[in-house]
Amino acid sequence: MFGSLIFHLLVILGLSPLLAGIIARVKAKVGGRQGQPLLQLYWDLAKLFRKRLVISSTTTWLFRAGPVVGVAVPLLASLLLPFGPLAAPLSFSGDLILFIYLLGLARFFTVLAALDTGSSFEGMGAAREATFAILVEPTIFVVFIILARLAGDFSLNEMFVPVKAGFHSPAGIAVSLAILCLFIVLLAENCRIPFDDPNTHLELTMIHEVMILDHSGPDLGLILYGAAMKLMLSAVLIADLLRPATGSPLLDTLAFLVILLLLAMVVGLVESAMARLRMIRVPQLLIGTTLLSFFALILLLR
């Protein structure tokens, strides 16, 4: 148990910023550019944590609580997930509900922090964030129901295991569709193209980034760190289903880590090949993803 806890902390705290670096580097290489260093986010975080805070006099404690909760929640949520062959340090029947609502708690405080500034611009971003979250959460719930049905257990430790059924069987097809849905959720929840662009400068199309415009210094560093940890969590959900089960803890762990890095590369390729969707198309795609997850569930239950 202690070894699993150390591994979880090392991955979620140490490797999370690396995924963002891989995505940026892949996009640069596809675009024929030199690109930023793989460890750029590590240097950015170190620089931000050394800076001073600039806080508006109109804000309250909620403004400072948002970044702190944004880091604490992914860290706690990571302890509920198995990381490769290593079981989750915290596990109990029904922990999938806690996992989903922990992520909802982080979003809730992020939205409150944005609204606390009194800016109508950030309020617009908060409204968009809450609206799209409503469309994403049903997909996550249905995917978890599919995995719980296959595992016969309501614990994340038992649900997120390598796929044993052949991909030509109804169970295998259902899991394949669930993985696809989780990948779309990864893009939507982590402000990636085609849903959002973390590097956008088009104010009227911002979703996630507009909510953090008033944060600076260590608070902005916490937000970026929390976003990297959330990206890692989303990738872990997929890697746990894709990793092979060789029976060797070392090989399984290495395969798990390699899949995480490959997922970051896939995200970079997707962002290089696609443009951002028009705002009106985002809800349509998210609703389509929910319907696809329901189809996977029906296929499993038929």
Secondary structure, DSSP 4 states (H G I P E B T S, - for coil): -HHHHHHHHIIIIIIHHHHHHHHHHHHHHHTT-----TTHHHHHHHHHHHSPP---TT--HHHHHHHHHHHHHHHHHHTTS-BTTBPPSS--TTHHHHHHHHHHHHHHHHHHHHHHTT-HHHHHHHHHHHHHHHHHHHHHHHHHHHHHHHHT-S-HHHHSS---S-TTSHHHHHHHHHHHHHHHHHHHHTT-TTT--TT---GGG-SSGGGGTT--HHHHHHHHHHHHHHHHHHHHHHHHHHS---S-HHHHHHHHHHHHHHHHHHHHHHHHH-PPPPTTHHHHHHHHHHHHHHHHHHHHH-
